[in-house]
C-alpha cells in the first residue's frame, strides 16, 4: 500500500508538471500571432514617424522663413513656396505608401486580378519613361517576348514597374542603357530590368528587402560603374507568384 501511495503521488506530480509544461508551450504558440502583430505595429509606427519627419521639418522651416518677411511677394519667395509644395506632394505619396504597407501588414490586401497582355501593359507603362530617359540622354529599350496574357492586379503591377523604372533612370548615368525584357522559361513568366547604375554593395544586398532601407550615399558612389544591376520578377504561367530577387552581376 505504501508503494502504491508513493507511485500515485509521483504520478500526480509528474502529471501536474507535464500539464504545466504543455500549457506553457500551447500558450506561447497562441501568443505568436499577437506578438507578431504587435511587432509589426511598432515597426510601422517607427517607420511612419521616420519617413514623415523629414518633409514636415522642411515645410516648417520654409513657412517660418516666409513669416520673417510678411511683405514679400509670392514671386520673391517662389523657391520657398515651390519647395513646400514639393514636400507636400512627397508627404502625400508617403502617406499613400504607408497605408499600402499597413494593409499588407494586416493581411487585408485584396488583389483585383484581371487578364491582360503583359507585354502591352509593360509597353504602355514604359512609354513616358522612354521619353524621360531620352531627355536625360539615356536610352530605355524594350525587348518583350512573352506575348501571353496573365491574370494579375494591374494597379499593383504598375506600381512595381514605376518604382523600378524611376530608380533605374535615376541611378543610370547619361549615355548608358536601361533594358526591359520579358520571356518564358520553364513555364515561368520572366521580367528582367537591367541598368548600368551605381550598383549595390555587398552589405547592402543583405538588406535588399528591408523596408525603407537605403544604401549609404558615400558607399554607393564607390560602387559607381561597377557592373550591371538586374531585377528579376518571376511568375509561373498560371499566374502564381513564385520568386523574386535583385542581384548585381
N, C-alpha and C positions, 0 to 999 in steps of 0.2 A: 504493500500500500504506500509505504514511504517512497519507493522508487517511482511508482505511478504518479504520485503527487509531484515529485521533482520533475518528471517528464512533462506533466501538464503545465507547471509553472514556466519551465524553459520554453516549451512550445508556444505558450501565450506570449512570453516576452519576444520570442523570435517573430511571431505573427504581428505584434504591435510594431516592432522595428521595421519589418517588411512593409507594413501599411504606411508608416511614416515616410519611408524612402520612396515608395510608389506615389504617394500623394505629392511629395516634393517634385518628383520628376514630371508628373502629369500637370501640376500647377505651373511649373516652369515652361512646359511646352505650350500651355494655354495662354501664357503671357507673351509669347514670342510675337504674335501679330500686334498686340497692344504696344509693346516696346518698339517694334519696327515703325509703327505709325507715329509714335511719339518722337522717335529719332528723325523721321522724315519731316515732321512738323518743325522741330528745332532747326534742322538743316535749311528748310525752306525759308524760315523767318530770318536766319542769319544771311542767307544768300540775297533775299529781297532787300534787307537793310543795307547790305554792302553795295548792291548794284544801284539802288535809288539815292544813296547818299551823295554820290558824285554830281549828278545833274542838279540836284537840289542845292548843293553848295555853290555851283556856278551861277544858278539862277538868282540866289540870294545876293551874291557878290555883285552881279550886274545891276540888280534893282537898287542896291544900296548906292552904287556909283551914279545911277540916274537921279536919285534923291538929292545927291550933293549939288546938282546943277538943275534945279527945277525949271529954270527959264530957258534951258537949251532946247533947240528944235529937234524934231524926230530925225531930220537929216543929219544933224550934227552927232547924234547918238545912234546912228543906224547900226554900227557894229555891235553895240551892246544889245540892241533890240533883236538883231538877227541871231546873235549867239544865244539869247534867251529862248527864242523860238526854236532854234536847233535843239536845245536841251529839253524843251517841252516835247518836241517830236521824239527825241530819244527816250524820254521817260515814258511816253505813251507806248512806244514799242516794247520797252522793258516790262511795263505792266501787262501787256498782252502776252509776252513770252512767259512771264511768271505765272499768269493764270493758266497757261497751257501746261506748265510744269506741275502746278497744283493739281490739275485734273489728272495728269499722268500719275502723280504720286498717290492719289486717292483711288486709282484704278477705275476712274469714271470716264476715261477716254472712249469715245464712240467713233468707230471708223465707218464713214459713209462711202462704201465702195461702189464703184461703177466700172463697167468695162470700157476701156479706152485703148486707142492705138498709142502705145507708149512712145514710139519714135516721133509721131506727130506732136504729142504733148511736149516732149523734150525740145523739139524744134521751136514750138511756139514760145515756150518759156525762155529759150536762149536768144531769141531774136533781138530784144533790146540790149542784151549783154554783148552781142556781136558788135553792135554799133558803139556801145560804151568802150569795148576793148579797142576798136579802131580809132576812137577819139583820143585814146591814150597810147597810140602807136603799138598796140599789142594785137595779137591775132587769136581769135577763137574759132576753132574748127569743129565740125560735127561729122562723125562717122557712124551713122545709125544703121544697124543691120539686123535688128531683132525682128521687125516687120510683123509683129503679132499683137493681139490685144491682151491686156492684163486687167484683172479685177482689183482696183486699188482706190484708196482715198485720194482723190485728185488734189484737194487743197493742201493736205499734209505733204504730198509728194512735191508740190510746187514750193512749199516752204523749205523742204530739204534742198531742192535744186537752187533756190535763190541764195541760201546760205553758202552752199558750195561755190556757186559762180561768183558771188560777191567776194568771198575770200580768195578765190583763185585769181581774180582780176586785181584785187588789192595788193597781193603779195607777189605778183609776177611783174618783172621789170619790162620797160619799153623794149620792143624788138623781139620779145620772146613769145612762145606759143602755148596756148591752152587747148587741150583736146578733150572732147566728149565722145565716148564710143559705147555702143550697145551691141551685144551679140548673144548667142546662145551657147552654153557649154554644159554638157551632161544634164540636159533638160532644165537648166537654170537660166534665168534672165540675168545677164551681167551688165552692169553700168559701171564704166570706168571714167573718172575725171582726172586728167593728168595736167600738171603745170610745172613750170620750172621756177617755182617760188623759192623763198628763203630757207625752206626745209624745217625739220623738227629735230631737236636734239635728242640724244638717247634718253635722257632723263624725262624730256617732255613726252616721249612716246608712251611712257608708263602711265601718264595721266591723260591720254588722248580722249578718254570718255568721261573724265571727271567733270562734273558740272561747273561752269564758269571758269575753268582753268585757262590761263593764258601763259604762253611762253614768255620768259623774260626777254625784253627787247634787246638787251645787250648780247645775250647768248644767241638770239635769233640772227643778229647781224653777223655774228661769227660764222654762222652756217650759210650765209648768203651764197647762192650759186653752187651748193654742194651736190645737187642732184635733182632727180625727178620725184615730185610728190604725186602719189596716186591714191585716190579714194575708190574703193570697191563697194558696190552695192549689189548684193546677190539675192535674187528671188527664184524659187523654183517655178516652173512654168504653170503650175496650178495655183500660183499667186500666194503661196505661204512664205512668210519671211523666214529665211534660213540663216543668214550670216551677213555681217558687215564688218569691215575693218578699214583702218587707214594705215598706210605704210609709206616708207620712203625708200626708193631704190637709188 
